[in-house]
Amino acid sequence: MSIEELNKIIAVKKMDIEECEQELNNRYYPSIVRMAMTTYLLILQEQLERYNNERINW
């Protein structure tokens, strides 16, 4: 995977996090949907932390 591809993946994940947080804060969802969205947010944040903290060998 090239650096450019990795940067695109990171950008998409950051946009997903922002959109999900806005949806959770601005709309009503049943609790099961809110739980699923929160879990998805946590997974995305963990993935971003891994990208930022791990050294990738090319």
Secondary structure, DSSP 8 states (H G I E B T S, - for coil): --HHHHHHHHHHHHHHHHHHHHHHHHS---HHHHHHHHHHHHHHHHHHHHHHHS----
